[in-house]
Every structure is written in structure tokens, then in C-alpha cells.
Amino acid sequence: MPELPEVEALRGFLDDHLVGHTVTRVLPVAINVLKTYDPPLTALEGREVTSVRRHGKFLDMGTGGGPHLVTHLARAGWLRWQDRLPEAPPRPGKGPLALRVALEDGQGFDLTEAGTQKRLAVYVTEDPLRVPGIARLGPDPLADDFGRDAFAALLRGESRQLKGALRDQSLIAGIGNAYSDEILHAAKMSPFKNAGRLTEDETTRLHEALRTTLEEAVERSRGVAAGRLKAEKKSGLRVHGRTGEPCPVCGDTIREVSFADSSLQYCPTCQTGGRPLADRRLSRLLR
């Protein structure tokens, strides 16, 4: 799933390639991705793109005097830029193409989604805050005012495990399964540790790990073409998706805990005092 660093990199890429251009056609291929009907997609046509912003994992393309095109790529969605779009309009079918946006100079992009679970979401709205997922977002962890004390205030009173708390978009916007693993590894903390019971030093360490991990990932992705961002993300991950490989910090074997629809990866030596975490149904909270 694209998370904050990849979506921020896409925002930068689209800011360079979209702003100042005029939308000529918006072609829906998979109708199920459209979550709004008023304004219609045609309200974007003939409008100049004036801004590209990010809200958590949402991309927001603003137009001059017209509505915003807001996209959430979900787990398997992606944006594919094309310097020259095909002349023929796309045909609905079973392929991954969901939506095409064409510009006045022949360039444009496709929104695609692999797999059978279709969760890619597209909204056309006068105000991005009307999108339910944006309206309930917590603070952006890369914002200037997201300091250590603000982070501590968010965790105060939390009863959830750190892994779940970091992934909660209403608590902190933009962090998903991969970067929560990376942040906890950098902070040397168990994913099952109680988020509301951190010491002052642990809170400081987790905040520093969060900021550093995300900032470094954004920097690695900066300037990378949209088509190469997925590979760039994978190459920069230390523990997520690397079950069975040696930890790059201590050399211990990276282990995994599986859930119904996801999994987490961690290093026992770095994060849990050398103790492997059991299956989630048997695990006790590691303090």
C-alpha cells in the first residue's frame, strides 16, 4: 500500500507535471471507484490544474474555478504517468485500469488497481474536507508543529498496542503497515507495547524514530519517477517484508506475526529483548 512517503513523492511529481496544464478528458473505466456523483467528472474538463496537495494518504488535485479530484490509492492502487496517452479511449474490462485523466498536450495519467479487492477511491468535490476519510484524519507527522510534546499528547490515555496506534489514520495521518514496522524497529520497541504506557525517554525515542524514518523515506523518493516509486520503497525497508533475512542492525533473523489480512515484521534482538512474539492469538503484551 502506498503510504505517506510514496504519496508525498507522487504529490511532488504531479506538482511538476500537472500544474498549469488543462484537463481535457476524464474517462472512468471502473465505475465502482467513483464515490461521488455531484459534481460530475465532466466538471473537471476544461479546467486548469492549479495545485496538487496531500492529505495523509490522499492525493488532491485542485482546479481553477472548479472542483478537486481526490484519490486514495488503497492497498493495490497506483498512478501511472504517460507522456503520450493512447489515441483510442480505454475500454471497460477486467484489466487494472480504473480511470484516465488526459491533458491538453497529450500527456496524462492512469489510475490502476491490481487484484480482486477493489478499494481504490476517487472523489470529485468542491471541498476536500467533505471526503469522509480526509475529515477524520489526525495530524500530519511531517508538519512543523508535530513536535515531541504534540506526539506525547496524542498517546496519552491510549490503551492500544503501538502497532495499531501508529496505523490509526484518525490518530496520525499517513502511516501504514510498512512504515509502522520500520518506525518501531528504529525505535527498538515491540509492536505489542502499550502506546499509553511509554516513559518520557521512550516517547522521545519513538517520536525521533517516526520523524527520521518518514523524512528519510521521503528524501529517498524525491525526484523518483512515479513508475519507480514502488521499487524505491521496497529497497529502503529494513524489516518490513523481509521475514527470514538478517536484521541489518544486529544480524538476528527477522520474524513475522501474521493476522487475518496483514502481517508485521520485527527483530527480536532489537525490539523484544530477544524473545520471539507468538501468534497474535497467544501473544502476551510485551512491556
C-alpha positions as CSV (number, residue, x, y, z in Angstrom):
1,M,0.0,0.0,0.0
2,P,1.3,3.5,-0.8
3,E,1.9,5.3,2.4
4,L,2.9,8.9,3.3
5,P,6.4,8.9,1.7
6,E,5.2,7.5,-1.6
7,V,2.1,9.7,-1.8
8,E,4.2,12.7,-0.9
9,A,6.6,11.8,-3.8
10,L,3.6,11.4,-6.1
11,R,2.4,14.8,-5.0
12,G,5.8,16.3,-5.9
13,F,5.9,14.5,-9.2
14,L,2.4,15.6,-10.1
15,D,3.0,19.2,-9.0
16,D,5.8,19.3,-11.6
17,H,3.9,17.6,-14.3
18,L,0.2,18.7,-13.8
19,V,0.1,22.2,-12.5
20,G,-0.5,24.7,-15.3
21,H,-2.0,22.1,-17.7
22,T,-5.6,21.8,-18.7
23,V,-7.7,18.7,-18.2
24,T,-9.4,17.8,-21.5
25,R,-11.0,14.4,-20.6
26,V,-11.6,12.3,-17.5
27,L,-12.5,8.8,-18.6
28,P,-13.9,6.4,-16.0
29,V,-13.2,2.7,-16.8
30,A,-14.3,1.1,-13.5
31,I,-17.3,2.9,-12.3
32,N,-17.0,1.4,-8.8
33,V,-14.0,3.7,-8.0
34,L,-16.2,6.8,-8.1
35,K,-17.5,7.6,-4.6
36,T,-19.3,10.9,-5.6
37,Y,-21.7,11.9,-8.4
38,D,-22.1,15.7,-7.8
39,P,-20.1,17.4,-9.2
40,P,-19.7,15.0,-12.1
41,L,-16.3,14.0,-13.6
42,T,-17.1,16.3,-16.5
43,A,-16.9,19.3,-14.2
44,L,-13.1,18.8,-14.3
45,E,-12.8,19.1,-18.1
46,G,-11.6,22.3,-19.4
47,R,-10.2,23.3,-16.1
48,E,-6.6,24.3,-15.4
49,V,-4.8,22.3,-12.7
50,T,-3.7,24.8,-10.0
51,S,-2.5,22.7,-7.2
52,V,-1.6,19.2,-6.0
53,R,-1.7,18.5,-2.3
54,R,-1.5,15.6,0.1
55,H,-3.8,14.8,3.0
56,G,-2.4,11.7,4.8
57,K,-2.5,9.1,2.0
58,F,-5.0,11.1,-0.1
59,L,-3.9,13.0,-3.3
60,D,-5.8,16.2,-4.0
61,M,-5.7,17.8,-7.5
62,G,-7.2,21.3,-7.4
63,T,-8.5,23.1,-10.5
64,G,-9.0,26.8,-11.2
65,G,-12.7,27.7,-10.5
66,G,-13.7,24.1,-10.5
67,P,-13.8,21.1,-8.2
68,H,-11.0,18.9,-6.7
69,L,-10.1,15.4,-7.9
70,V,-9.3,13.5,-4.7
71,T,-7.8,10.0,-4.9
72,H,-7.0,7.3,-2.3
73,L,-4.9,4.5,-3.8
74,A,-5.8,2.0,-1.1
75,R,-3.8,-1.3,-0.9
76,A,-3.2,-2.1,-4.6
77,G,-3.8,1.2,-6.4
78,W,-1.2,3.2,-8.3
79,L,-0.8,6.2,-10.6
80,R,0.8,5.6,-13.9
81,W,2.0,8.6,-15.8
82,Q,2.1,8.6,-19.6
83,D,4.0,11.2,-21.7
84,R,1.7,10.2,-24.6
85,L,-1.7,8.7,-23.9
86,P,-3.2,6.3,-26.5
87,E,-5.4,7.9,-29.0
88,A,-8.2,5.4,-28.5
89,P,-10.3,5.8,-25.3
90,P,-9.9,2.9,-22.8
91,R,-12.5,0.2,-22.9
92,P,-14.1,-1.2,-19.7
93,G,-12.9,-4.7,-19.0
94,K,-11.2,-6.9,-16.4
95,G,-7.8,-5.1,-16.5
96,P,-6.3,-3.0,-13.8
97,L,-7.2,0.4,-15.4
98,A,-9.8,2.3,-13.4
99,L,-9.6,6.0,-14.5
100,R,-7.8,8.0,-17.1
101,V,-7.1,11.8,-17.0
102,A,-6.0,13.4,-20.2
103,L,-4.3,16.8,-20.6
104,E,-4.3,19.3,-23.5
105,D,-0.8,18.3,-24.7
106,G,-1.4,14.6,-24.9
107,Q,0.1,13.7,-21.6
108,G,-1.9,12.3,-18.7
109,F,-2.2,9.6,-16.1
110,D,-4.0,6.3,-15.4
111,L,-5.2,5.2,-12.0
112,T,-4.9,1.4,-11.8
113,E,-5.7,-1.2,-9.3
114,A,-4.4,-4.8,-9.2
115,G,-6.1,-7.8,-7.6
116,T,-9.7,-8.6,-6.9
117,Q,-10.3,-6.5,-3.8
118,K,-11.2,-3.2,-5.4
119,R,-10.7,-0.4,-2.8
120,L,-9.3,2.5,-5.0
121,A,-11.4,5.5,-4.3
122,V,-12.0,8.7,-6.4
123,Y,-13.9,11.7,-5.3
124,V,-14.9,14.9,-7.2
125,T,-15.7,17.6,-4.6
126,E,-15.7,21.3,-4.1
127,D,-14.1,20.9,-0.7
128,P,-11.6,18.0,0.1
129,L,-12.8,18.2,3.8
130,R,-16.1,16.8,2.6
131,V,-14.3,13.5,1.9
132,P,-15.0,11.4,5.0
133,G,-11.5,9.9,5.1
134,I,-9.9,13.3,5.0
135,A,-12.3,14.9,7.5
136,R,-11.3,12.4,10.2
137,L,-7.5,12.5,9.6
138,G,-5.2,13.1,12.6
139,P,-2.3,15.5,12.4
140,D,0.4,15.0,9.7
141,P,3.6,13.6,11.2
142,L,5.8,15.7,9.0
143,A,4.1,19.0,9.8
144,D,6.3,21.6,11.5
145,D,4.0,21.7,14.6
146,F,4.2,17.9,15.1
147,G,6.7,18.1,17.8
148,R,7.6,15.7,20.6
149,D,5.0,17.2,23.0
150,A,2.2,17.1,20.5
151,F,3.0,13.4,19.9
152,A,3.0,12.7,23.6
153,A,-0.4,14.3,24.0
154,L,-1.8,12.0,21.3
155,L,-0.5,8.9,23.0
156,R,-1.7,10.0,26.5
157,G,-4.6,7.8,27.5
158,E,-4.1,5.3,24.6
159,S,-4.8,1.7,25.5
160,R,-3.9,0.1,22.2
161,Q,-0.6,-1.5,21.2
162,L,1.9,0.7,19.4
163,K,1.5,-1.1,16.0
164,G,-2.3,-0.4,15.9
165,A,-2.0,3.1,17.3
166,L,0.6,4.2,14.6
167,R,-1.6,2.9,11.8
168,D,-4.8,4.7,13.0
169,Q,-5.3,7.5,10.5
170,S,-7.5,9.4,12.9
171,L,-4.6,9.5,15.4
172,I,-1.7,10.2,13.0
173,A,-2.2,10.6,9.2
174,G,-0.3,8.7,6.6
175,I,1.5,5.8,8.4
176,G,0.5,2.2,7.3
177,N,1.7,-1.3,7.8
178,A,5.2,-1.0,6.3
179,Y,6.3,2.2,7.9
180,S,4.9,1.4,11.3
181,D,7.2,-1.7,11.2
182,E,10.1,0.5,10.2
183,I,9.5,3.1,12.9
184,L,9.2,0.6,15.7
185,H,12.4,-1.2,14.5
186,A,14.2,2.2,14.5
187,A,12.8,3.0,18.0
188,K,13.8,-0.5,19.3
189,M,10.2,-1.1,20.6
190,S,7.9,-4.1,20.5
191,P,4.8,-3.7,18.2
192,F,2.8,-5.1,21.1
193,K,3.9,-2.5,23.6
194,N,1.1,-0.4,25.2
195,A,1.1,3.1,23.5
196,G,-0.2,4.8,26.6
197,R,2.5,3.5,28.9
198,L,5.7,4.9,27.4
199,T,8.2,6.6,29.6
200,E,9.3,10.1,28.8
201,D,12.5,8.8,27.2
202,E,10.6,6.2,25.2
203,T,8.2,8.8,23.9
204,T,11.1,10.9,22.8
205,R,12.8,8.0,21.1
206,L,9.6,6.9,19.3
207,H,9.0,10.5,18.1
208,E,12.5,10.8,16.8
209,A,12.3,7.4,15.0
210,L,9.0,8.4,13.4
211,R,10.2,11.7,12.1
212,T,13.6,10.3,10.9
213,T,12.1,7.2,9.2
214,L,9.5,9.2,7.3
215,E,11.8,12.1,6.4
216,E,14.5,9.7,5.1
217,A,11.9,7.8,3.0
218,V,10.5,11.0,1.5
219,E,14.1,12.1,0.7
220,R,14.9,8.8,-1.0
221,S,11.7,9.1,-3.1
222,R,12.1,12.7,-4.0
223,G,12.6,13.1,-7.8
224,V,11.9,9.4,-8.5
225,A,9.6,8.9,-11.4
226,A,6.1,7.6,-10.5
227,G,6.7,4.2,-12.1
228,R,9.8,3.5,-9.9
229,L,8.4,4.6,-6.5
230,K,7.2,1.1,-5.5
231,A,10.7,-0.4,-6.1
232,E,12.3,2.5,-4.3
233,K,10.0,1.9,-1.2
234,K,10.9,-1.8,-1.1
235,S,14.6,-1.2,-1.4
236,G,14.6,1.2,1.6
237,L,12.7,-1.1,4.1
238,R,14.9,-2.7,6.8
239,V,12.4,-5.2,8.3
240,H,9.0,-4.9,6.6
241,G,8.6,-7.7,4.0
242,R,12.0,-9.2,5.0
243,T,10.9,-12.2,7.1
244,G,13.8,-14.7,7.4
245,E,16.5,-12.2,6.4
246,P,19.2,-10.9,8.8
247,C,18.5,-7.7,10.6
248,P,20.7,-5.0,9.1
249,V,21.4,-3.7,12.6
250,C,22.2,-6.8,14.7
251,G,22.1,-9.8,12.3
252,D,19.3,-11.6,14.1
253,T,16.7,-13.2,11.9
254,I,13.7,-11.0,11.1
255,R,10.5,-12.7,12.2
256,E,6.8,-12.3,11.4
257,V,3.4,-12.2,13.1
258,S,0.5,-13.0,10.8
259,F,-3.0,-11.6,11.0
260,A,-6.2,-12.2,9.0
261,D,-5.3,-9.7,6.3
262,S,-1.8,-8.5,7.0
263,S,1.4,-9.3,8.9
264,L,4.1,-7.4,10.8
265,Q,7.8,-8.0,10.8
266,Y,10.3,-7.2,13.6
267,C,13.7,-8.1,15.0
268,P,13.6,-10.0,18.3
269,T,17.1,-8.8,19.4
270,C,16.4,-5.1,18.6
271,Q,12.8,-4.9,19.7
272,T,11.6,-7.6,22.1
273,G,14.6,-8.5,24.3
274,G,15.4,-11.5,22.2
275,R,12.0,-13.1,22.7
276,P,10.1,-14.1,19.6
277,L,6.5,-13.0,19.5
278,A,4.0,-15.8,19.4
279,D,1.0,-15.9,17.1
280,R,-1.3,-13.0,17.9
281,R,-3.9,-15.3,19.5
282,L,-1.3,-16.5,22.0
283,S,0.9,-13.4,22.4
284,R,1.0,-11.5,25.7
285,L,1.7,-7.8,25.6
286,L,5.5,-7.3,25.8
287,R,6.2,-4.3,28.1
